[in-house]
Amino acid sequence: MNNLLFVDGLGVQNWTYIIVGITFAIYIGIAIYTRAGSTKEFYVAGGGVSPLANGMATAADWMSAASFISMAGIISFAGYDGAVYLMGWTGGYVLLALLLAPYLRKFGKFTVPDFIGDRYYSNTARLVGVICALLVSFTYVAGQMRGVGLVFSRFLEVDINTGVIIGMVIVLFYAVLGGMKGITYTQVAQYCVLIFAFMVPAIFISIQMTGNPIPQLGFGSTLSDGSGTYLLDKLDGLSTDLGFAEYTEGTKSMVDVFAITLALMVGTAGLPHVIVRFFTVKKVKDARKSAGLALLLIATLFTAAPAVAVFARTNMIETVSNQPYENMPEWFKKWETTGLLSFTDKNNDGLIQYLADESKNELVIDNDIMVLANPEIANLPDWVIALVAAGALAAALSTAAGLLLVISASVSHDLIKKMINPDISEKGELIAARLAATVAVCVAGYFGINPPGFVAATVALAFGLAAASFFPAIILGIFYKKMNKEGAVAGMVVGILVMLFYMTKFKFGWFGGGEKADWWFGISPEGFGSVAMILNFVVSIVVMKFTPETPEEVQEIVENIRIPSGVGEATGH
């Protein structure tokens, strides 16, 4: 394989400097060229982005470090159980694209708190929306900054904390300068980088292992060694030999699988940084087009992720299990220095015992290194390894930038402009937005240095918070014209508080902590957003029944946003 791709002598670190340096120069150049000069350009890129560009930007915005780095890593270790992330995130995007995006675009508000404030005719509702948007965005951005730190710590051989700080400086520069206009076109470039970086090693390893150049087909094919054994059968055998469950068998309860999938789906549909992308196009029709294009672009990576997980897991087991530690290749030692892979020789035999039995297992591997280490384990050339690093950074930074914009818009537009100082000038609002983004980067950096878990788990909690708070308020706001401000506010407050309580109790050990056996209804913190969402719906509807009815003019607005554009001409009315 190396002969096919050419062998280079620059080394991984130099290739990383070159490729990451070039991609960062492109991002910064785009940000300078497309810098925002008005609040409309800062918030929604002037509203004139083409459906193709917006589709690519949406795909990059939505495919975060969790999609690029952590999803295949989770599937790699959890096997069948890890598929809940794949199902939840993919289904969620379909739900968002078909059920919410066109209606929100027609309502014409820049941000989710702006929609909630106007639809529920209340600054209290707007304030609750701002608080929820900040909680969701900060939790989500913590995962992205951890992803940035992971990449820098390994490939530039710096401390993870230093890596996070470098990422903060880069993302601050183009998010604060360019606003949504700069971010949009930067994300188009980032989509190209991340999809190329994900697919190139996947294709090469698929050819290596199965002879099939299409990874999506390769992981279901027979091995290229002529044995006639299917790759998945081989991995099942390797897993059971080490005491693990069969890779293709699930161990999670059906209740938890359903809860996590649902929480990720409805959480996706409530994510403020993805929803705002549909305001950057000219028409509702363009919002639908860009949603469809984004789904196709996202599917490229998502259908390849299970294959990458299988390739990485198989290669990892064969490379390290029961092998002498002193014979481990350079990549093993490099990852050890990051603390994300560690070996403890419990029986002093010099061999690496990688086993399901915790008392005998000597190897601890962080989920998040699997995609990044995959090309190294497979002995691909250094430039491919460096390309993956650039792709991971593109995925993390594109989403981080979108989230920072949501945070800055929530503070400057929804809090300052709409509530505190309605007479603020456009220039003053733009300054406030940039200052808010600067503060947000610093807070995000802190959470990146002190994250609540590995990347995908941290991000899953953000989806749970979005599901618990925004999803019912948005759905009821669009499809139930009688939903009033009292019901919506009560539902959001109860939903977000219950989710925060459960998350902090079982993730951080607050309120007396709790073990897996203590989970309510057997549902993990990553899936509890489903329960909190249902509670939100119930509270909203019950409170609505005992409080004043929604004003007629608001009900008429809700009726109008559900009428398709151009229906008058089509029916002759």
FIRO-456302 format. One record per residue (C-alpha): x, y, z. Coordinates in steps of 0.25 Angstrom, whole numbers, padded with zeros to 4 digits, always signed. Layout:
<pts>
XYZ ...
</pts>
This chain:
<pts>
+0000+0000+0000 +0011+0010+0003 +0017+0007-0010 +0004+0011-0017 +0003+0024-0009 +0018+0028-0009 +0027+0028+0004 +0031+0041+0009 +0042+0045+0018 +0036+0058+0024 +0030+0051+0036 +0016+0052+0042 +0019+0065+0050 +0024+0072+0038 +0013+0068+0029 +0003+0072+0040 +0010+0086+0041 +0009+0087+0025 -0006+0082+0023 -0012+0089+0036 -0004+0102+0033 -0010+0102+0019 -0024+0099+0023 -0023+0110+0034 -0018+0120+0024 -0030+0117+0015 -0040+0119+0027 -0033+0132+0032 -0032+0137+0017 -0047+0134+0015 -0051+0141+0028 -0043+0154+0024 -0049+0154+0010 -0063+0152+0015 -0063+0159+0028 -0077+0164+0033 -0080+0179+0032 -0094+0179+0037 -0102+0172+0048 -0110+0164+0037 -0097+0159+0031 -0092+0156+0045 -0104+0148+0049 -0109+0142+0035 -0098+0145+0025 -0107+0155+0019 -0118+0145+0015 -0112+0143+0001 -0105+0129+0002 -0107+0119-0009 -0114+0106-0006 -0101+0098-0010 -0092+0107-0001 -0102+0106+0010 -0103+0091+0009 -0088+0089+0010 -0087+0099+0022 -0099+0093+0029 -0092+0079+0027 -0079+0084+0033 -0087+0092+0044 -0094+0079+0048 -0083+0069+0046 -0075+0073+0059 -0063+0066+0065 -0073+0056+0071 -0077+0052+0057 -0062+0052+0051 -0054+0047+0063 -0063+0041+0074 -0075+0034+0067 -0067+0023+0060 -0059+0022+0073 -0071+0019+0081 -0076+0009+0070 -0062+0003+0070 -0063+0000+0085 -0078-0002+0087 -0081-0009+0074 -0096-0011+0071 -0099-0002+0083 -0091+0010+0077 -0101+0010+0066 -0111+0018+0074 -0102+0031+0071 -0103+0028+0056 -0118+0026+0056 -0121+0037+0066 -0112+0048+0059 -0117+0044+0045 -0131+0043+0048 -0131+0056+0055 -0125+0063+0043 -0137+0058+0035 -0147+0062+0046 -0141+0076+0046 -0140+0078+0031 -0154+0073+0028 -0162+0077+0040 -0156+0090+0046 -0146+0097+0037 -0156+0103+0026 -0166+0108+0036 -0155+0115+0045 -0149+0121+0032 -0163+0126+0028 -0165+0132+0042 -0153+0140+0039 -0145+0141+0052 -0130+0141+0053 -0129+0132+0066 -0137+0122+0073 -0139+0131+0086 -0144+0142+0076 -0154+0132+0070 -0158+0128+0084 -0159+0142+0089 -0168+0147+0078 -0176+0134+0076 -0179+0134+0091 -0181+0149+0092 -0172+0150+0104 -0158+0155+0108 -0159+0145+0120 -0160+0134+0109 -0149+0141+0101 -0140+0141+0114 -0142+0126+0117 -0139+0123+0102 -0126+0131+0103 -0122+0123+0116 -0125+0110+0109 -0118+0114+0097 -0105+0117+0105 -0106+0104+0113 -0107+0096+0100 -0097+0103+0093 -0086+0103+0104 -0088+0088+0106 -0087+0085+0092 -0075+0094+0089 -0068+0088+0101 -0067+0075+0093 -0062+0082+0081 -0051+0089+0088 -0047+0076+0095 -0046+0070+0080 -0037+0081+0076 -0028+0079+0088 -0027+0064+0085 -0022+0066+0071 -0012+0077+0075 -0007+0069+0087 -0004+0057+0078 +0000+0062+0064 +0007+0075+0068 +0012+0069+0081 +0008+0079+0091 +0000+0078+0104 -0015+0077+0102 -0018+0090+0109 -0008+0097+0100 -0016+0091+0088 -0029+0096+0093 -0023+0110+0094 -0018+0110+0080 -0031+0105+0075 -0038+0116+0083 -0029+0127+0076 -0032+0122+0062 -0047+0120+0064 -0048+0134+0071 -0041+0141+0059 -0050+0136+0048 -0063+0135+0056 -0062+0149+0062 -0057+0156+0050 -0066+0149+0039 -0078+0146+0047 -0088+0137+0040 -0083+0142+0026 -0069+0138+0029 -0073+0125+0036 -0082+0121+0025 -0071+0121+0014 -0061+0116+0024 -0070+0104+0026 -0071+0101+0012 -0056+0100+0011 -0056+0092+0024 -0066+0082+0019 -0057+0079+0007 -0045+0077+0016 -0052+0068+0026 -0059+0059+0016 -0047+0057+0008 -0039+0054+0021 -0049+0044+0026 -0051+0037+0013 -0037+0036+0008 -0031+0027+0019 -0045+0019+0019 -0043+0016+0005 -0029+0012+0006 -0031+0003+0018 -0043-0003+0011 -0035-0007-0001 -0024-0013+0009 -0033-0021+0017 -0044-0026+0007 -0040-0021-0007 -0052-0013-0008 -0050+0002-0010 -0063+0006-0005 -0063+0006+0011 -0078+0005+0012 -0077-0008+0005 -0064-0013+0009 -0067-0015+0024 -0078-0025+0020 -0068-0032+0010 -0059-0044+0011 -0044-0042+0015 -0034-0040+0004 -0025-0051+0009 -0033-0062+0001 -0038-0069+0014 -0053-0065+0010 -0056-0060+0024 -0064-0048+0025 -0058-0036+0032 -0069-0035+0043 -0068-0050+0046 -0054-0048+0048 -0056-0037+0058 -0067-0044+0065 -0057-0056+0067 -0046-0046+0072 -0055-0039+0081 -0061-0052+0088 -0046-0058+0089 -0043-0046+0098 -0056-0048+0106 -0063-0036+0100 -0078-0038+0095 -0079-0041+0080 -0077-0028+0072 -0090-0030+0064 -0098-0032+0077 -0104-0021+0086 -0103-0021+0101 -0111-0008+0104 -0126-0010+0108 -0136-0007+0098 -0142+0005+0107 -0128+0012+0107 -0126+0010+0092 -0139+0016+0089 -0137+0027+0099 -0123+0031+0094 -0128+0030+0079 -0140+0039+0082 -0132+0049+0090 -0122+0051+0079 -0133+0052+0069 -0141+0063+0075 -0128+0069+0081 -0123+0071+0067 -0136+0077+0063 -0135+0087+0074 -0120+0091+0072 -0119+0106+0071 -0106+0106+0063 -0112+0097+0052 -0126+0104+0051 -0119+0118+0049 -0113+0113+0036 -0127+0112+0029 -0128+0128+0031 -0115+0130+0022 -0123+0127+0009 -0132+0136+0001 -0145+0128+0001 -0152+0117+0008 -0150+0108-0004 -0135+0110-0003 -0136+0106+0011 -0142+0092+0007 -0132+0091-0004 -0120+0093+0005 -0126+0084+0015 -0127+0072+0005 -0113+0075+0000 -0107+0075+0014 -0114+0062+0017 -0107+0056+0004 -0093+0062+0008 -0095+0057+0023 -0098+0043+0018 -0085+0041+0012 -0078+0042+0025 -0089+0035+0033 -0090+0023+0024 -0075+0021+0025 -0073+0023+0040 -0077+0008+0043 -0067+0003+0033 -0056+0012+0039 -0060+0007+0053 -0058-0008+0049 -0045-0005+0041 -0039+0002+0054 -0044-0008+0064 -0039-0020+0056 -0025-0014+0053 -0024-0009+0068 -0027-0023+0073 -0017-0030+0064 -0006-0020+0066 -0006-0019+0081 -0013-0032+0087 -0003-0041+0094 +0009-0035+0087 +0022-0030+0094 +0021-0016+0099 +0035-0013+0094 +0031-0017+0080 +0020-0007+0079 +0021+0003+0068 +0024+0018+0069 +0009+0022+0068 +0007+0014+0081 +0017+0021+0089 +0013+0035+0084 -0001+0033+0088 +0004+0028+0102 +0010+0042+0104 -0004+0048+0102 -0010+0040+0113 -0021+0035+0104 -0015+0021+0103 -0008+0014+0115 -0002+0001+0118 +0001-0005+0132 +0008-0019+0132 +0000-0025+0143 +0006-0039+0142 +0020-0034+0138 +0021-0043+0126 +0024-0031+0116 +0012-0035+0108 +0000-0026+0106 -0012-0033+0111 -0024-0026+0105 -0036-0033+0112 -0051-0030+0115 -0048-0035+0130 -0044-0021+0137 -0036-0029+0147 -0027-0035+0136 -0027-0024+0126 -0014-0016+0124 -0018-0007+0113 -0027+0006+0114 -0031+0012+0101 -0039+0025+0100 -0050+0024+0090 -0046+0038+0084 -0033+0033+0078 -0038+0022+0069 -0041+0030+0056 -0028+0038+0058 -0019+0026+0061 -0026+0018+0050 -0017+0022+0038 -0005+0020+0047 -0009+0006+0052 -0011+0002+0037 +0003+0008+0033 -0002+0018+0023 +0007+0029+0019 +0010+0041+0028 +0003+0051+0019 -0010+0043+0021 -0008+0043+0036 -0006+0058+0035 -0019+0059+0026 -0027+0053+0037 -0022+0063+0047 -0026+0074+0038 -0040+0068+0036 -0042+0066+0051 -0039+0081+0053 -0048+0085+0042 -0059+0077+0048 -0057+0083+0062 -0055+0097+0058 -0066+0098+0048 -0076+0094+0059 -0069+0102+0070 -0071+0115+0061 -0085+0112+0058 -0088+0111+0073 -0080+0123+0077 -0089+0131+0067 -0101+0126+0074 -0096+0130+0088 -0092+0144+0083 -0105+0146+0076 -0113+0141+0088 -0106+0152+0096 -0105+0163+0087 -0118+0162+0079 -0127+0155+0088 -0123+0160+0102 -0117+0174+0099 -0124+0178+0086 -0138+0172+0090 -0138+0174+0105 -0128+0183+0111 -0125+0194+0101 -0135+0194+0089 -0129+0207+0084 -0115+0202+0083 -0108+0205+0069 -0105+0195+0059 -0090+0198+0061 -0092+0196+0076 -0099+0183+0074 -0088+0178+0065 -0078+0182+0076 -0086+0175+0087 -0087+0162+0078 -0072+0162+0076 -0069+0164+0091 -0079+0153+0094 -0072+0143+0085 -0059+0147+0091 -0064+0143+0105 -0071+0131+0100 -0058+0126+0094 -0051+0127+0107 -0062+0120+0115 -0062+0109+0104 -0047+0108+0105 -0049+0105+0120 -0059+0094+0117 -0050+0088+0107 -0039+0087+0117 -0048+0082+0127 -0058+0074+0119 -0069+0065+0126 -0066+0053+0117 -0061+0048+0104 -0065+0056+0092 -0078+0049+0087 -0083+0047+0102 -0081+0062+0104 -0088+0066+0091 -0099+0056+0094 -0102+0063+0107 -0104+0076+0099 -0114+0069+0090 -0121+0064+0103 -0122+0079+0108 -0127+0083+0094 -0138+0072+0094 -0142+0076+0108 -0143+0091+0106 -0145+0095+0091 -0152+0084+0084 -0166+0084+0090 -0166+0100+0090 -0162+0100+0075 -0172+0088+0071 -0184+0094+0079 -0180+0108+0074 -0182+0104+0060 -0193+0093+0060 -0201+0097+0072 -0206+0111+0071 -0213+0111+0084 -0200+0109+0092 -0198+0121+0101 -0186+0128+0107 -0189+0122+0121 -0189+0108+0116 -0177+0109+0108 -0169+0116+0119 -0173+0106+0129 -0170+0094+0120 -0156+0099+0116 -0152+0102+0131 -0157+0089+0136 -0150+0081+0124 -0137+0088+0125 -0136+0087+0141 -0139+0072+0141 -0129+0070+0130 -0118+0078+0137 -0121+0071+0151 -0120+0057+0144 -0108+0060+0136 -0100+0066+0148 -0105+0055+0158 -0100+0044+0149 -0089+0050+0141 -0082+0059+0152 -0087+0052+0165 -0095+0064+0170 -0107+0062+0179 -0102+0050+0185 -0097+0044+0172 -0102+0031+0166 -0098+0018+0159 -0103+0012+0147 -0112+0003+0155 -0119+0016+0160 -0122+0021+0146 -0137+0025+0146 -0145+0015+0137 -0131+0009+0133 -0128+0021+0124 -0114+0027+0123 -0111+0042+0124 -0109+0042+0109 -0123+0037+0107 -0130+0045+0118 -0134+0057+0109 -0145+0048+0104 -0152+0047+0118 -0149+0062+0120 -0155+0065+0107 -0168+0058+0110 -0169+0065+0123 -0167+0078+0116 -0179+0075+0107 -0188+0070+0118 -0185+0082+0127 -0187+0092+0115 -0201+0086+0111 -0206+0085+0126 -0201+0100+0129 -0207+0105+0116 -0221+0099+0120 -0221+0107+0133 -0216+0121+0127 -0221+0132+0118 -0222+0128+0103 -0212+0132+0092 -0216+0146+0086 -0223+0145+0073 -0212+0152+0065 -0202+0142+0070 -0211+0131+0065 -0212+0137+0052 -0197+0138+0050 -0196+0123+0054 -0206+0120+0043 -0199+0128+0033 -0185+0121+0035 -0192+0107+0032 -0197+0112+0018 -0187+0108+0007 -0181+0119-0001 -0189+0122-0014 -0202+0115-0009 -0210+0127-0013 -0205+0127-0028 -0207+0112-0029 -0222+0112-0024 -0226+0125-0030 -0228+0132-0017 
</pts>
